[in-house]
Amino acid sequence: MTTVNVNGLRAAAGKGFVPWLAETDSDVVCLQEVRAEPHQLPDAVREPEGWHSVHAPAAAKGRAGVSLLTRREPERVQVGFGSTEFDGSGRYVEADLPGLTVASLYLPSGEVGTARQDEKVRFMGEFLPYLKELRERAARDGREVLVCGDWNIAHHELDLKNWRPNRTRSGFLPEERQWLTRVFDEAGYADVVRRLHPDTEGPYSWWSYRGKAFDNDSGWRIDYHVSTPGLAQRAVKAVVERAASYDLRWSDHAPVTVAYAGVR
């Protein structure tokens, strides 16, 4: 299963996303920052052969947008999480597959001292209770949960290369990191990639287009597989599909792919 922020799906499609999708072994692909209405996407991207696609664009044109691509047809699809403010913002879509509820999340990025940070705080305030509700509902139904996506928070110092100068920047604020801790400790989820790579710097999944961030691997780990503990225990391998060179990138993020034993 793979998650990737495509940084504009139409642009990514022209840079290498389509051949990447044709070659992936993943059974589920979660996309964020699609930034397009379904009718604006080429047919091969909107409804790729061999995939069932669900698109949740934002009401604001050219912003956000999340999608789910699944090889199996979903049993149920849900856009949003019951939020008056955010259900039309293209930030959350979930689908039920056999024994699994999988979701694509694009949490607001924020910017300290601006309305964007206020939006991020409101989103987090509404989303945490929903995560608890989702886990409880899934447990009653005998299902696992996997919320993949761009969470726009680096949890620990190991999750970004230059953590010291970023302590006052959105994405690494103490209150954001504490909120993510609550997702794991209070809501009962697991950080799948970190469990598989407990002492690794990164593995980073986003690098700024500015300067030499990619060449120097000065990245952030903000793209997560967040799952219920039962599913996390079945994770056997996690890989960040980092491009071989700067010019081969089709997004400023890289796909984060996890193999789960017995999950298809």
N, C-alpha and C positions, 0 to 999 in steps of 0.2 A: 504494500500500500504506500502511496506517495502523496506528499503535499508539496505545493510550490506556489509562491506568489509570482504570477507571470508578468506583472508590471505592464499590463495592457496586452490582452490576448491577441488582438489583431497584429500588433507589432511583433509579439513573440512568435506568432504563426509564420511571419515572414523571415524570421531569423533562425529557426531550427526547432520550434516546438512540435511541428507536425511529424517530422521524422523521429524525434525523440518519443512521441506518443506511440508511433507505429512499432517501435522497438522495445518498449517497456514490458516487463513481465508482471507489472502490478495489475491487480484486479480492481483496485479503486484508486482514482486520482482526484485529489481535492485541489481546486484552483482558487486563488484569491487575487484581488485587484484586477478583475477581468476588464472593467471599464468599457463595457459595450452592451448594447441590447442584443438579444439573440438574433434578430433579423439583420444586424450589422456584421455578423460573423460569416465567413465563408462556410459553405455546406460541410466541408470536410472537418471544420473546427466546431461548428455548432452541433452537428450530429455525426461524429466520426464513426466510421464503419467498425462494427464489433463492440460498440459501447452504447450504453443508455446514458443520456445526458440530462441533467437538471440544471437550469440556469436561474440565478436569483440576482437580477441587476438592481442597481440603486435607482431610486426615483430621480436623484440628481444626475443629470446626464454626464457621462465621462468620469464618474467617480466610483470607487469601490467595486462591488460586484463579486459574487462568489459562484462557483459551479461545482458540481459533482459528476464525475464520469465513473460508471460502474459496468462491469462486464455482465453482471446479472441484473435483471430488471428489478428495481426496488419494490418492496411490498407496500411501502408508504413513503410519502415525501412531505416534508414540512419546511416552509420558508419562514424564517424568523423564530423567535422564542417567546412570543406573547408580549412584546414590548410595543407600546403605542408609539414611542419615539423612534425605535430602531428597526422595526420589522420591514420597513420599506427602504432601508438604507443599504441593502446589498452586502450585509455583513455575516449572515448565518443561514445555512441550509443544512437539513439533515435528512437521512433516508434510512429506512429499515431494510436490511438484508437478512438472510437466515441466521438467526442467533446474534445479530450485531446491529447496533444503531451507529452509523458513521455520519460525521458532520464536517463541513468546511467552514472555518471561522476566519474572519478578517477583523481583528480587534482594532479600534481606532489608534492611530499613531501618536497623536498628541503633540503639543509643543508648549513648554513651560511658559506660564504667564499669558496664555491666549485662550480663546473660546474652544480651541481644539482640545486643549488639555481638560477643560471642564467637560467636554463631550466624552472624552475617554473615561473620566472618573464616573460619570453617570452610567456609561455602558457597563463598566466593571461592577458597579453597584447593583445593576439589574441582572447581570449575567451569572454571578456567583450563585444566587438562590436558584436560578434555573438549572445550573449544573448539578446542584444537590437533588433537585426534583427529578432530573433526567436519570441520574444514577439510581435513585430509589425506584422509579418506574421500571427501569430496565431490570433491576434485581427481582422485582415482583414477576416480571415476564420471563425470567431466565435468560436475559440477554446481556451481552457485553456492550460497552460504549467506547467509541473512539472519536475524539474531537481533534481533528487535524487543522493546522493553519498557521497563519501569521499572527502570533499573539502580541507582537510588538513590545515585548518585555524580555530583557535578559535577566535571568533569575539570579545567577551567582557570578562572582568574579571570573570564574572559568568560562563564562558564556560570552565574554567579549574581550578582544585583545587589549584595548586601552581603557580599562575600567576606571582608573583613577580620575582622569579629566572628565569622565562622563557621569559622575555621581550626581550632578545637578541637572542632567539632561533627561528629557522624557524618554522612557524606555529602560532607564536604570535608576529611577528614583526609589528611595527607600520604601515609600508607601505602595508603589507598584510592585516591587519585589515581594513585599509582605502580602499583598493581595494574591500573588501567584502561589506563595507558600500556603495560603488558606485554601486554594484550589486543591492542592495536594494533601494537606494535613486535615483540613476541616471537611472538605467535600469528598475526600477519599479517592482521589485520582492519582495516577502515576505518570511521571515524566519518563516515557519509554526509552528515548535515546540516551538520556543521562544514566538510566539504570544499566544500559549496555556499555556505556563509556563513562564510568564513575569519576575517573581522575584525568580525563582528557581536556585539554584546552579546546573549547568548542565541542564538537566539530561545528565550525561556523557555517551559517547558511545565507548570510546577507553581507555584501560588501558595497560600500558607497562607490558610485561611479567617479567620485572625485579623487584626484591624485593617484597614488599607487596602492590604494587599499587592497585591491584584489591581488596584485602582484606580490604584496607583502603579507598577504593573508591577515590583514587587519580587519577582521570581521566581527559580526555579532551572531549569536545563536538565538534567534527569535522565532524560528519556525519549528513547531512542536508536534509530536504525536502524544496526546494526553488521553490516557485510557483508564478503564476500570482495572483493578489489580489482576483479575483473572486473565484478561487479555495481555496485560504487560508481561505476565509470566510466560506467555507463549511466544514472545518476541525473541527471535534467534539471531537477527543481524540487522544493523542499522547503518546506512550509508548516505552521506551527502554527495550527490552527483555533481561535484564541482567541475566546471568546464576545464579543459586542458590548458586553455589560454584565454586571455582577456577578450580577444576578437571572436571567440567561439561561444560567448555567452549570449543567451537569448532573453535573459532577465538579470536584474541585479541580485536576485535570489537564486539559489540552486535547489533542485528537487531534493527532498529528504525522504528516503525510501526505507521502510522497515518490512522485514519478512516475519510473518507470524505463523508458527507451526499449526497446520490443520485449519487455517482460515483461507477460504477462497470466495 
